[in-house]
Amino acid sequence: MSKKIIIANWKMNPASLKEAETLFSNVVKKSSFKKTEVVICPPFLYLEKLKKISKKIIIGAQDVFWQERGAFTGEVSASMLVSLGVKYVIVGHSERRKLGETNSDVNKKIKNALFSGLKPILCVGETERDEQHGYFNIVKNQVEECLNGINKELISKIIIAYEPVWALSTTEGRRDATSSDSREMSVFIKKVLTDKFGSKTKLPRIIYGGSVNEKNCGDFLTNGGVDGALPGAASLNADKFLEIINVAENL
Ligand code: PGA
């Protein structure tokens, strides 16, 4: 079984640095893993402090800008993140797309992140499913446009997270996605990538996100055709997150 990656997306939580340090330290103290890659993506403000707590857990950011420096009030550049020891960055999350981020913005962010040595975690996923299966086209467009013009040698540095918005824990009237939904989309994304970059290109890892928790992660990781998971809500509870790591470690 290949090494799995578990990536915590804390979103805009917790409310204070003290709580963030406690949550992070609890995960560090109680976790033991060898085979699994564990990444935590806290809000920008907590990155520096948390990075100093442990080397065992890899630190990621939740966004990055596409320019390196200059008159861009409120933005954070890839090299700033690299200078703090950040290794991964989430781009194109549906919550940012909802605020207006486009595939073209995400494309620029990925290019700049790769240029600076950050590994992008590209989130894709449809808002809802239609009977005509148009959602495959939505995901295809997201993958193609977000990765447009990227050197195929660098493609394997990217992780693609399939996150159907209708399955996120915070989506009103949400439904559970199944491991077969995930597997089907993973196969589809690989086909889109192979068509775009050629069959010899080393492909990105594909992971699943959308209400991943300690109970369903074993099924997604075993039957979902993915190399890892991106839990949001469950990653804010140290015990639940530790259990997810444990499941990945013992597959
Ligand atoms: P969730 O969030 O696990 O709370 O659904 C996942 C995400 O939005 O990345």
Residues whose N, C-alpha, C, O or C-beta is under 5 A from the ligand:
A	BS01	PGA	N9 A167 L168 S169 T170 G209 G210 S211 V212 L230 P231 G232 A233
